[in-house]
Amino acid sequence: MCESRDPKGHYAKARAGSLHAFTGIGNDYQPPTASELIIDTSARSVPEATDEIEQMLMKSGVLFDEPVDLAANI
Protein backbone atom coordinates (compact mmCIF):
# COMPACT_ATOMS: atom_id res chain seq x y z
CA MET A 1 0.00 0.00 0.00
CA CYS A 2 2.77 2.44 0.91
CA GLU A 3 4.60 1.83 -2.33
CA SER A 4 1.47 2.52 -4.37
CA ARG A 5 1.07 5.87 -2.54
CA ASP A 6 4.69 7.00 -2.88
CA PRO A 7 4.54 10.43 -4.60
CA LYS A 8 8.25 11.15 -4.04
CA GLY A 9 9.45 7.87 -5.55
CA HIS A 10 11.35 6.67 -2.47
CA TYR A 11 10.42 3.03 -3.08
CA ALA A 12 11.65 3.21 -6.69
CA LYS A 13 14.93 4.76 -5.48
CA ALA A 14 15.30 2.06 -2.83
CA ARG A 15 14.65 -0.71 -5.36
CA ALA A 16 17.27 0.88 -7.67
CA GLY A 17 19.79 0.89 -4.80
CA SER A 18 19.92 4.69 -4.28
CA LEU A 19 18.33 4.55 -0.84
CA HIS A 20 19.91 2.05 1.50
CA ALA A 21 18.24 0.55 4.57
CA PHE A 22 14.79 1.67 3.44
CA THR A 23 12.09 -0.02 5.51
CA GLY A 24 10.33 -2.67 3.48
CA ILE A 25 13.05 -2.80 0.80
CA GLY A 26 16.54 -2.83 2.36
CA ASN A 27 15.36 -3.40 5.93
CA ASP A 28 12.60 -5.68 7.09
CA TYR A 29 9.50 -4.04 8.54
CA GLN A 30 9.29 -4.74 12.26
CA PRO A 31 5.74 -4.30 13.50
CA PRO A 32 5.36 -2.76 16.95
CA THR A 33 4.79 -5.20 19.79
CA ALA A 34 2.12 -3.07 21.47
CA SER A 35 0.71 -0.36 19.21
CA GLU A 36 -1.63 2.22 20.72
CA LEU A 37 -3.54 2.73 17.50
CA ILE A 38 -3.92 0.82 14.25
CA ILE A 39 -5.53 2.54 11.27
CA ASP A 40 -6.17 0.69 8.02
CA THR A 41 -5.77 3.59 5.59
CA SER A 42 -6.89 1.41 2.68
CA ALA A 43 -10.35 1.22 4.25
CA ARG A 44 -10.64 4.71 5.80
CA SER A 45 -10.70 8.22 4.44
CA VAL A 46 -8.17 10.80 5.63
CA PRO A 47 -10.82 12.66 7.71
CA GLU A 48 -11.89 9.40 9.39
CA ALA A 49 -8.27 8.49 10.17
CA THR A 50 -7.45 11.95 11.55
CA ASP A 51 -10.58 11.88 13.73
CA GLU A 52 -9.48 8.55 15.19
CA ILE A 53 -5.97 9.89 15.84
CA GLU A 54 -7.39 13.01 17.47
CA GLN A 55 -9.65 10.92 19.74
CA MET A 56 -6.71 8.74 20.83
CA LEU A 57 -4.57 11.82 21.57
CA MET A 58 -7.39 13.41 23.59
CA LYS A 59 -7.89 10.20 25.62
CA SER A 60 -4.17 9.97 26.34
CA GLY A 61 -3.97 13.62 27.44
CA VAL A 62 -1.74 14.81 24.62
CA LEU A 63 -4.54 16.91 23.10
CA PHE A 64 -7.16 18.84 25.03
CA ASP A 65 -10.66 19.70 23.82
CA GLU A 66 -10.16 23.22 25.17
CA PRO A 67 -6.96 25.27 25.46
CA VAL A 68 -5.23 24.70 28.78
CA ASP A 69 -2.52 26.80 30.38
CA LEU A 70 -0.14 23.98 31.37
CA ALA A 71 2.13 26.38 33.25
CA ALA A 72 -0.66 27.78 35.43
CA ASN A 73 -0.24 25.19 38.19
CA ILE A 74 3.56 25.19 38.35
PyMOL Python script that loads the backbone (N, CA, C, O; Angstrom):
from pymol import cmd

cmd.read_pdbstr("""\
ATOM      1  N   MET A   1       0.830  -1.184   0.000  1.00  0.00           N
ATOM      2  CA  MET A   1       0.000   0.000   0.000  1.00  0.00           C
ATOM      3  C   MET A   1       0.880   1.255   0.000  1.00  0.00           C
ATOM      4  O   MET A   1       0.627   2.193  -0.757  1.00  0.00           O
ATOM      5  N   CYS A   2       1.898   1.271   0.837  1.00  0.00           N
ATOM      6  CA  CYS A   2       2.774   2.444   0.910  1.00  0.00           C
ATOM      7  C   CYS A   2       3.452   2.708  -0.427  1.00  0.00           C
ATOM      8  O   CYS A   2       3.560   3.854  -0.865  1.00  0.00           O
ATOM      9  N   GLU A   3       3.901   1.656  -1.058  1.00  0.00           N
ATOM     10  CA  GLU A   3       4.602   1.826  -2.326  1.00  0.00           C
ATOM     11  C   GLU A   3       3.668   2.393  -3.401  1.00  0.00           C
ATOM     12  O   GLU A   3       4.101   3.178  -4.245  1.00  0.00           O
ATOM     13  N   SER A   4       2.415   2.005  -3.374  1.00  0.00           N
ATOM     14  CA  SER A   4       1.473   2.524  -4.370  1.00  0.00           C
ATOM     15  C   SER A   4       1.120   3.985  -4.112  1.00  0.00           C
ATOM     16  O   SER A   4       0.626   4.667  -5.010  1.00  0.00           O
ATOM     17  N   ARG A   5       1.367   4.478  -2.892  1.00  0.00           N
ATOM     18  CA  ARG A   5       1.075   5.868  -2.541  1.00  0.00           C
ATOM     19  C   ARG A   5       2.337   6.719  -2.411  1.00  0.00           C
ATOM     20  O   ARG A   5       2.322   7.729  -1.708  1.00  0.00           O
ATOM     21  N   ASP A   6       3.396   6.342  -3.056  1.00  0.00           N
ATOM     22  CA  ASP A   6       4.695   7.004  -2.883  1.00  0.00           C
ATOM     23  C   ASP A   6       4.904   8.126  -3.903  1.00  0.00           C
ATOM     24  O   ASP A   6       5.495   7.885  -4.956  1.00  0.00           O
ATOM     25  N   PRO A   7       4.435   9.340  -3.620  1.00  0.00           N
ATOM     26  CA  PRO A   7       4.543  10.428  -4.597  1.00  0.00           C
ATOM     27  C   PRO A   7       5.973  10.906  -4.838  1.00  0.00           C
ATOM     28  O   PRO A   7       6.258  11.487  -5.884  1.00  0.00           O
ATOM     29  N   LYS A   8       6.866  10.673  -3.897  1.00  0.00           N
ATOM     30  CA  LYS A   8       8.247  11.146  -4.044  1.00  0.00           C
ATOM     31  C   LYS A   8       9.167  10.104  -4.677  1.00  0.00           C
ATOM     32  O   LYS A   8      10.328  10.393  -4.967  1.00  0.00           O
ATOM     33  N   GLY A   9       8.653   8.904  -4.890  1.00  0.00           N
ATOM     34  CA  GLY A   9       9.446   7.875  -5.546  1.00  0.00           C
ATOM     35  C   GLY A   9      10.513   7.229  -4.687  1.00  0.00           C
ATOM     36  O   GLY A   9      11.488   6.695  -5.216  1.00  0.00           O
ATOM     37  N   HIS A  10      10.351   7.264  -3.368  1.00  0.00           N
ATOM     38  CA  HIS A  10      11.353   6.671  -2.475  1.00  0.00           C
ATOM     39  C   HIS A  10      11.476   5.154  -2.667  1.00  0.00           C
ATOM     40  O   HIS A  10      12.577   4.606  -2.611  1.00  0.00           O
ATOM     41  N   TYR A  11      10.359   4.490  -2.891  1.00  0.00           N
ATOM     42  CA  TYR A  11      10.423   3.033  -3.083  1.00  0.00           C
ATOM     43  C   TYR A  11      11.180   2.689  -4.366  1.00  0.00           C
ATOM     44  O   TYR A  11      11.973   1.747  -4.386  1.00  0.00           O
ATOM     45  N   ALA A  12      10.939   3.449  -5.432  1.00  0.00           N
ATOM     46  CA  ALA A  12      11.652   3.207  -6.688  1.00  0.00           C
ATOM     47  C   ALA A  12      13.148   3.435  -6.498  1.00  0.00           C
ATOM     48  O   ALA A  12      13.964   2.670  -7.013  1.00  0.00           O
ATOM     49  N   LYS A  13      13.513   4.489  -5.757  1.00  0.00           N
ATOM     50  CA  LYS A  13      14.929   4.765  -5.481  1.00  0.00           C
ATOM     51  C   LYS A  13      15.545   3.641  -4.649  1.00  0.00           C
ATOM     52  O   LYS A  13      16.682   3.236  -4.891  1.00  0.00           O
ATOM     53  N   ALA A  14      14.792   3.141  -3.669  1.00  0.00           N
ATOM     54  CA  ALA A  14      15.299   2.057  -2.828  1.00  0.00           C
ATOM     55  C   ALA A  14      15.480   0.780  -3.644  1.00  0.00           C
ATOM     56  O   ALA A  14      16.472   0.069  -3.480  1.00  0.00           O
ATOM     57  N   ARG A  15      14.531   0.494  -4.514  1.00  0.00           N
ATOM     58  CA  ARG A  15      14.652  -0.706  -5.360  1.00  0.00           C
ATOM     59  C   ARG A  15      15.829  -0.579  -6.335  1.00  0.00           C
ATOM     60  O   ARG A  15      16.444  -1.580  -6.702  1.00  0.00           O
ATOM     61  N   ALA A  16      16.139   0.656  -6.752  1.00  0.00           N
ATOM     62  CA  ALA A  16      17.266   0.883  -7.665  1.00  0.00           C
ATOM     63  C   ALA A  16      18.603   0.909  -6.935  1.00  0.00           C
ATOM     64  O   ALA A  16      19.659   0.935  -7.567  1.00  0.00           O
ATOM     65  N   GLY A  17      18.558   0.902  -5.584  1.00  0.00           N
ATOM     66  CA  GLY A  17      19.793   0.894  -4.802  1.00  0.00           C
ATOM     67  C   GLY A  17      20.268   2.268  -4.375  1.00  0.00           C
ATOM     68  O   GLY A  17      21.332   2.377  -3.766  1.00  0.00           O
ATOM     69  N   SER A  18      19.514   3.328  -4.672  1.00  0.00           N
ATOM     70  CA  SER A  18      19.925   4.691  -4.285  1.00  0.00           C
ATOM     71  C   SER A  18      19.650   4.995  -2.821  1.00  0.00           C
ATOM     72  O   SER A  18      20.364   5.789  -2.208  1.00  0.00           O
ATOM     73  N   LEU A  19      18.637   4.380  -2.263  1.00  0.00           N
ATOM     74  CA  LEU A  19      18.325   4.553  -0.837  1.00  0.00           C
ATOM     75  C   LEU A  19      18.597   3.236  -0.123  1.00  0.00           C
ATOM     76  O   LEU A  19      17.946   2.226  -0.391  1.00  0.00           O
ATOM     77  N   HIS A  20      19.546   3.258   0.770  1.00  0.00           N
ATOM     78  CA  HIS A  20      19.914   2.046   1.502  1.00  0.00           C
ATOM     79  C   HIS A  20      19.149   1.978   2.820  1.00  0.00           C
ATOM     80  O   HIS A  20      18.788   3.009   3.387  1.00  0.00           O
ATOM     81  N   ALA A  21      18.909   0.793   3.292  1.00  0.00           N
ATOM     82  CA  ALA A  21      18.242   0.546   4.574  1.00  0.00           C
ATOM     83  C   ALA A  21      16.858   1.169   4.622  1.00  0.00           C
ATOM     84  O   ALA A  21      16.440   1.671   5.666  1.00  0.00           O
ATOM     85  N   PHE A  22      16.146   1.142   3.506  1.00  0.00           N
ATOM     86  CA  PHE A  22      14.791   1.673   3.436  1.00  0.00           C
ATOM     87  C   PHE A  22      13.829   0.604   3.938  1.00  0.00           C
ATOM     88  O   PHE A  22      13.839  -0.524   3.446  1.00  0.00           O
ATOM     89  N   THR A  23      13.004   0.952   4.908  1.00  0.00           N
ATOM     90  CA  THR A  23      12.089  -0.019   5.511  1.00  0.00           C
ATOM     91  C   THR A  23      11.182  -0.632   4.451  1.00  0.00           C
ATOM     92  O   THR A  23      10.539   0.076   3.676  1.00  0.00           O
ATOM     93  N   GLY A  24      11.146  -1.941   4.432  1.00  0.00           N
ATOM     94  CA  GLY A  24      10.327  -2.667   3.476  1.00  0.00           C
ATOM     95  C   GLY A  24      11.093  -3.086   2.232  1.00  0.00           C
ATOM     96  O   GLY A  24      10.655  -3.986   1.516  1.00  0.00           O
ATOM     97  N   ILE A  25      12.230  -2.450   1.962  1.00  0.00           N
ATOM     98  CA  ILE A  25      13.052  -2.804   0.802  1.00  0.00           C
ATOM     99  C   ILE A  25      14.408  -3.309   1.288  1.00  0.00           C
ATOM    100  O   ILE A  25      14.718  -4.489   1.122  1.00  0.00           O
ATOM    101  N   GLY A  26      15.215  -2.443   1.880  1.00  0.00           N
ATOM    102  CA  GLY A  26      16.536  -2.834   2.357  1.00  0.00           C
ATOM    103  C   GLY A  26      16.521  -3.352   3.790  1.00  0.00           C
ATOM    104  O   GLY A  26      17.408  -4.104   4.194  1.00  0.00           O
ATOM    105  N   ASN A  27      15.530  -2.956   4.539  1.00  0.00           N
ATOM    106  CA  ASN A  27      15.358  -3.400   5.926  1.00  0.00           C
ATOM    107  C   ASN A  27      13.978  -4.028   6.063  1.00  0.00           C
ATOM    108  O   ASN A  27      13.014  -3.565   5.454  1.00  0.00           O
ATOM    109  N   ASP A  28      13.892  -5.070   6.856  1.00  0.00           N
ATOM    110  CA  ASP A  28      12.598  -5.679   7.093  1.00  0.00           C
ATOM    111  C   ASP A  28      11.740  -4.761   7.955  1.00  0.00           C
ATOM    112  O   ASP A  28      12.250  -4.059   8.828  1.00  0.00           O
ATOM    113  N   TYR A  29      10.445  -4.771   7.705  1.00  0.00           N
ATOM    114  CA  TYR A  29       9.501  -4.045   8.544  1.00  0.00           C
ATOM    115  C   TYR A  29       9.338  -4.815   9.844  1.00  0.00           C
ATOM    116  O   TYR A  29       9.104  -6.024   9.833  1.00  0.00           O
ATOM    117  N   GLN A  30       9.460  -4.122  10.947  1.00  0.00           N
ATOM    118  CA  GLN A  30       9.290  -4.744  12.258  1.00  0.00           C
ATOM    119  C   GLN A  30       8.058  -4.128  12.917  1.00  0.00           C
ATOM    120  O   GLN A  30       8.117  -3.007  13.423  1.00  0.00           O
ATOM    121  N   PRO A  31       6.954  -4.852  12.912  1.00  0.00           N
ATOM    122  CA  PRO A  31       5.736  -4.297  13.499  1.00  0.00           C
ATOM    123  C   PRO A  31       5.904  -4.051  14.993  1.00  0.00           C
ATOM    124  O   PRO A  31       6.629  -4.786  15.662  1.00  0.00           O
ATOM    125  N   PRO A  32       5.247  -3.032  15.519  1.00  0.00           N
ATOM    126  CA  PRO A  32       5.356  -2.761  16.954  1.00  0.00           C
ATOM    127  C   PRO A  32       4.756  -3.905  17.765  1.00  0.00           C
ATOM    128  O   PRO A  32       3.828  -4.580  17.319  1.00  0.00           O
ATOM    129  N   THR A  33       5.291  -4.107  18.944  1.00  0.00           N
ATOM    130  CA  THR A  33       4.789  -5.195  19.789  1.00  0.00           C
ATOM    131  C   THR A  33       3.505  -4.808  20.513  1.00  0.00           C
ATOM    132  O   THR A  33       2.684  -5.672  20.821  1.00  0.00           O
ATOM    133  N   ALA A  34       3.325  -3.525  20.786  1.00  0.00           N
ATOM    134  CA  ALA A  34       2.117  -3.069  21.473  1.00  0.00           C
ATOM    135  C   ALA A  34       1.731  -1.687  20.944  1.00  0.00           C
ATOM    136  O   ALA A  34       2.029  -0.672  21.573  1.00  0.00           O
ATOM    137  N   SER A  35       1.074  -1.652  19.798  1.00  0.00           N
ATOM    138  CA  SER A  35       0.709  -0.362  19.212  1.00  0.00           C
ATOM    139  C   SER A  35      -0.516   0.216  19.923  1.00  0.00           C
ATOM    140  O   SER A  35      -1.426  -0.514  20.314  1.00  0.00           O
ATOM    141  N   GLU A  36      -0.520   1.524  20.078  1.00  0.00           N
ATOM    142  CA  GLU A  36      -1.629   2.216  20.721  1.00  0.00           C
ATOM    143  C   GLU A  36      -2.797   2.411  19.770  1.00  0.00           C
ATOM    144  O   GLU A  36      -3.945   2.523  20.201  1.00  0.00           O
ATOM    145  N   LEU A  37      -2.507   2.451  18.486  1.00  0.00           N
ATOM    146  CA  LEU A  37      -3.537   2.727  17.496  1.00  0.00           C
ATOM    147  C   LEU A  37      -3.159   2.069  16.179  1.00  0.00           C
ATOM    148  O   LEU A  37      -2.013   2.156  15.738  1.00  0.00           O
ATOM    149  N   ILE A  38      -4.119   1.418  15.559  1.00  0.00           N
ATOM    150  CA  ILE A  38      -3.919   0.820  14.248  1.00  0.00           C
ATOM    151  C   ILE A  38      -4.992   1.372  13.331  1.00  0.00           C
ATOM    152  O   ILE A  38      -6.183   1.256  13.621  1.00  0.00           O
ATOM    153  N   ILE A  39      -4.575   1.974  12.219  1.00  0.00           N
ATOM    154  CA  ILE A  39      -5.527   2.542  11.267  1.00  0.00           C
ATOM    155  C   ILE A  39      -5.268   1.931   9.902  1.00  0.00           C
ATOM    156  O   ILE A  39      -4.173   2.063   9.354  1.00  0.00           O
ATOM    157  N   ASP A  40      -6.267   1.265   9.356  1.00  0.00           N
ATOM    158  CA  ASP A  40      -6.169   0.694   8.017  1.00  0.00           C
ATOM    159  C   ASP A  40      -6.534   1.791   7.031  1.00  0.00           C
ATOM    160  O   ASP A  40      -7.714   2.032   6.773  1.00  0.00           O
ATOM    161  N   THR A  41      -5.520   2.461   6.476  1.00  0.00           N
ATOM    162  CA  THR A  41      -5.771   3.589   5.586  1.00  0.00           C
ATOM    163  C   THR A  41      -6.294   3.163   4.216  1.00  0.00           C
ATOM    164  O   THR A  41      -6.698   4.010   3.420  1.00  0.00           O
ATOM    165  N   SER A  42      -6.290   1.868   3.936  1.00  0.00           N
ATOM    166  CA  SER A  42      -6.888   1.414   2.677  1.00  0.00           C
ATOM    167  C   SER A  42      -8.403   1.336   2.798  1.00  0.00           C
ATOM    168  O   SER A  42      -9.106   1.274   1.789  1.00  0.00           O
ATOM    169  N   ALA A  43      -8.907   1.340   4.026  1.00  0.00           N
ATOM    170  CA  ALA A  43     -10.346   1.221   4.247  1.00  0.00           C
ATOM    171  C   ALA A  43     -10.956   2.466   4.874  1.00  0.00           C
ATOM    172  O   ALA A  43     -12.164   2.503   5.104  1.00  0.00           O
ATOM    173  N   ARG A  44     -10.149   3.488   5.156  1.00  0.00           N
ATOM    174  CA  ARG A  44     -10.644   4.706   5.803  1.00  0.00           C
ATOM    175  C   ARG A  44     -10.225   5.929   5.013  1.00  0.00           C
ATOM    176  O   ARG A  44      -9.176   5.945   4.370  1.00  0.00           O
ATOM    177  N   SER A  45     -11.061   6.953   5.073  1.00  0.00           N
ATOM    178  CA  SER A  45     -10.705   8.225   4.444  1.00  0.00           C
ATOM    179  C   SER A  45      -9.741   8.974   5.364  1.00  0.00           C
ATOM    180  O   SER A  45      -9.599   8.633   6.539  1.00  0.00           O
ATOM    181  N   VAL A  46      -9.090   9.984   4.826  1.00  0.00           N
ATOM    182  CA  VAL A  46      -8.173  10.797   5.631  1.00  0.00           C
ATOM    183  C   VAL A  46      -8.920  11.460   6.788  1.00  0.00           C
ATOM    184  O   VAL A  46      -8.418  11.428   7.911  1.00  0.00           O
ATOM    185  N   PRO A  47     -10.100  12.064   6.570  1.00  0.00           N
ATOM    186  CA  PRO A  47     -10.815  12.660   7.712  1.00  0.00           C
ATOM    187  C   PRO A  47     -11.180  11.639   8.795  1.00  0.00           C
ATOM    188  O   PRO A  47     -11.102  11.949   9.984  1.00  0.00           O
ATOM    189  N   GLU A  48     -11.575  10.436   8.398  1.00  0.00           N
ATOM    190  CA  GLU A  48     -11.887   9.398   9.388  1.00  0.00           C
ATOM    191  C   GLU A  48     -10.643   9.013  10.186  1.00  0.00           C
ATOM    192  O   GLU A  48     -10.707   8.858  11.406  1.00  0.00           O
ATOM    193  N   ALA A  49      -9.524   8.862   9.502  1.00  0.00           N
ATOM    194  CA  ALA A  49      -8.270   8.488  10.172  1.00  0.00           C
ATOM    195  C   ALA A  49      -7.817   9.591  11.115  1.00  0.00           C
ATOM    196  O   ALA A  49      -7.403   9.307  12.239  1.00  0.00           O
ATOM    197  N   THR A  50      -7.889  10.849  10.677  1.00  0.00           N
ATOM    198  CA  THR A  50      -7.450  11.946  11.547  1.00  0.00           C
ATOM    199  C   THR A  50      -8.366  12.097  12.750  1.00  0.00           C
ATOM    200  O   THR A  50      -7.900  12.442  13.836  1.00  0.00           O
ATOM    201  N   ASP A  51      -9.663  11.847  12.580  1.00  0.00           N
ATOM    202  CA  ASP A  51     -10.580  11.882  13.727  1.00  0.00           C
ATOM    203  C   ASP A  51     -10.202  10.824  14.754  1.00  0.00           C
ATOM    204  O   ASP A  51     -10.217  11.086  15.957  1.00  0.00           O
ATOM    205  N   GLU A  52      -9.863   9.630  14.279  1.00  0.00           N
ATOM    206  CA  GLU A  52      -9.478   8.553  15.195  1.00  0.00           C
ATOM    207  C   GLU A  52      -8.177   8.884  15.924  1.00  0.00           C
ATOM    208  O   GLU A  52      -8.043   8.604  17.115  1.00  0.00           O
ATOM    209  N   ILE A  53      -7.223   9.477  15.212  1.00  0.00           N
ATOM    210  CA  ILE A  53      -5.965   9.889  15.839  1.00  0.00           C
ATOM    211  C   ILE A  53      -6.231  10.967  16.886  1.00  0.00           C
ATOM    212  O   ILE A  53      -5.691  10.916  17.991  1.00  0.00           O
ATOM    213  N   GLU A  54      -7.058  11.932  16.535  1.00  0.00           N
ATOM    214  CA  GLU A  54      -7.392  13.011  17.467  1.00  0.00           C
ATOM    215  C   GLU A  54      -8.061  12.468  18.733  1.00  0.00           C
ATOM    216  O   GLU A  54      -7.740  12.906  19.837  1.00  0.00           O
ATOM    217  N   GLN A  55      -8.985  11.521  18.580  1.00  0.00           N
ATOM    218  CA  GLN A  55      -9.651  10.917  19.737  1.00  0.00           C
ATOM    219  C   GLN A  55      -8.653  10.196  20.641  1.00  0.00           C
ATOM    220  O   GLN A  55      -8.726  10.312  21.864  1.00  0.00           O
ATOM    221  N   MET A  56      -7.720   9.450  20.041  1.00  0.00           N
ATOM    222  CA  MET A  56      -6.713   8.740  20.828  1.00  0.00           C
ATOM    223  C   MET A  56      -5.826   9.726  21.584  1.00  0.00           C
ATOM    224  O   MET A  56      -5.506   9.501  22.751  1.00  0.00           O
ATOM    225  N   LEU A  57      -5.425  10.826  20.925  1.00  0.00           N
ATOM    226  CA  LEU A  57      -4.574  11.822  21.575  1.00  0.00           C
ATOM    227  C   LEU A  57      -5.312  12.553  22.694  1.00  0.00           C
ATOM    228  O   LEU A  57      -4.704  12.910  23.703  1.00  0.00           O
ATOM    229  N   MET A  58      -6.602  12.778  22.527  1.00  0.00           N
ATOM    230  CA  MET A  58      -7.391  13.409  23.589  1.00  0.00           C
ATOM    231  C   MET A  58      -7.513  12.470  24.794  1.00  0.00           C
ATOM    232  O   MET A  58      -7.376  12.905  25.937  1.00  0.00           O
ATOM    233  N   LYS A  59      -7.769  11.185  24.539  1.00  0.00           N
ATOM    234  CA  LYS A  59      -7.895  10.204  25.623  1.00  0.00           C
ATOM    235  C   LYS A  59      -6.594  10.040  26.396  1.00  0.00           C
ATOM    236  O   LYS A  59      -6.606   9.810  27.605  1.00  0.00           O
ATOM    237  N   SER A  60      -5.473  10.159  25.692  1.00  0.00           N
ATOM    238  CA  SER A  60      -4.172   9.973  26.343  1.00  0.00           C
ATOM    239  C   SER A  60      -3.666  11.254  27.005  1.00  0.00           C
ATOM    240  O   SER A  60      -2.645  11.231  27.693  1.00  0.00           O
ATOM    241  N   GLY A  61      -4.373  12.376  26.803  1.00  0.00           N
ATOM    242  CA  GLY A  61      -3.973  13.623  27.441  1.00  0.00           C
ATOM    243  C   GLY A  61      -2.974  14.450  26.662  1.00  0.00           C
ATOM    244  O   GLY A  61      -2.485  15.463  27.163  1.00  0.00           O
ATOM    245  N   VAL A  62      -2.662  14.036  25.446  1.00  0.00           N
ATOM    246  CA  VAL A  62      -1.736  14.806  24.617  1.00  0.00           C
ATOM    247  C   VAL A  62      -2.450  16.016  24.027  1.00  0.00           C
ATOM    248  O   VAL A  62      -1.875  17.101  23.937  1.00  0.00           O
ATOM    249  N   LEU A  63      -3.711  15.825  23.623  1.00  0.00           N
ATOM    250  CA  LEU A  63      -4.545  16.912  23.101  1.00  0.00           C
ATOM    251  C   LEU A  63      -5.652  17.204  24.109  1.00  0.00           C
ATOM    252  O   LEU A  63      -6.110  16.311  24.822  1.00  0.00           O
ATOM    253  N   PHE A  64      -6.064  18.436  24.156  1.00  0.00           N
ATOM    254  CA  PHE A  64      -7.157  18.842  25.032  1.00  0.00           C
ATOM    255  C   PHE A  64      -8.285  19.392  24.184  1.00  0.00           C
ATOM    256  O   PHE A  64      -8.030  20.006  23.148  1.00  0.00           O
ATOM    257  N   ASP A  65      -9.547  19.182  24.605  1.00  0.00           N
ATOM    258  CA  ASP A  65     -10.656  19.704  23.823  1.00  0.00           C
ATOM    259  C   ASP A  65     -10.743  21.221  23.934  1.00  0.00           C
ATOM    260  O   ASP A  65     -11.292  21.880  23.050  1.00  0.00           O
ATOM    261  N   GLU A  66     -10.207  21.771  25.005  1.00  0.00           N
ATOM    262  CA  GLU A  66     -10.157  23.223  25.169  1.00  0.00           C
ATOM    263  C   GLU A  66      -8.731  23.615  25.519  1.00  0.00           C
ATOM    264  O   GLU A  66      -8.005  22.838  26.138  1.00  0.00           O
ATOM    265  N   PRO A  67      -8.325  24.828  25.122  1.00  0.00           N
ATOM    266  CA  PRO A  67      -6.957  25.268  25.459  1.00  0.00           C
ATOM    267  C   PRO A  67      -6.738  25.251  26.976  1.00  0.00           C
ATOM    268  O   PRO A  67      -7.607  25.649  27.750  1.00  0.00           O
ATOM    269  N   VAL A  68      -5.580  24.790  27.367  1.00  0.00           N
ATOM    270  CA  VAL A  68      -5.234  24.698  28.777  1.00  0.00           C
ATOM    271  C   VAL A  68      -3.895  25.364  28.990  1.00  0.00           C
ATOM    272  O   VAL A  68      -2.961  25.157  28.215  1.00  0.00           O
ATOM    273  N   ASP A  69      -3.795  26.173  30.049  1.00  0.00           N
ATOM    274  CA  ASP A  69      -2.517  26.796  30.384  1.00  0.00           C
ATOM    275  C   ASP A  69      -1.751  25.802  31.262  1.00  0.00           C
ATOM    276  O   ASP A  69      -1.968  25.735  32.472  1.00  0.00           O
ATOM    277  N   LEU A  70      -0.857  25.035  30.643  1.00  0.00           N
ATOM    278  CA  LEU A  70      -0.142  23.981  31.367  1.00  0.00           C
ATOM    279  C   LEU A  70       0.782  24.537  32.429  1.00  0.00           C
ATOM    280  O   LEU A  70       1.105  23.835  33.387  1.00  0.00           O
ATOM    281  N   ALA A  71       1.216  25.783  32.287  1.00  0.00           N
ATOM    282  CA  ALA A  71       2.135  26.376  33.252  1.00  0.00           C
ATOM    283  C   ALA A  71       1.406  27.027  34.431  1.00  0.00           C
ATOM    284  O   ALA A  71       2.054  27.476  35.377  1.00  0.00           O
ATOM    285  N   ALA A  72       0.092  27.085  34.392  1.00  0.00           N
ATOM    286  CA  ALA A  72      -0.662  27.780  35.427  1.00  0.00           C
ATOM    287  C   ALA A  72      -0.497  27.159  36.810  1.00  0.00           C
ATOM    288  O   ALA A  72      -0.544  27.873  37.812  1.00  0.00           O
ATOM    289  N   ASN A  73      -0.308  25.870  36.883  1.00  0.00           N
ATOM    290  CA  ASN A  73      -0.236  25.186  38.188  1.00  0.00           C
ATOM    291  C   ASN A  73       1.176  24.874  38.621  1.00  0.00           C
ATOM    292  O   ASN A  73       1.379  24.088  39.546  1.00  0.00           O
ATOM    293  N   ILE A  74       2.148  25.469  37.979  1.00  0.00           N
ATOM    294  CA  ILE A  74       3.556  25.191  38.346  1.00  0.00           C
ATOM    295  C   ILE A  74       3.997  26.141  39.431  1.00  0.00           C
ATOM    296  O   ILE A  74       5.141  26.076  39.881  1.00  0.00           O
TER     297      ILE A  74
END
""", "prot")
cmd.dss("prot")
cmd.show_as("cartoon", "prot")
cmd.util.cbc("prot")
cmd.orient("prot")
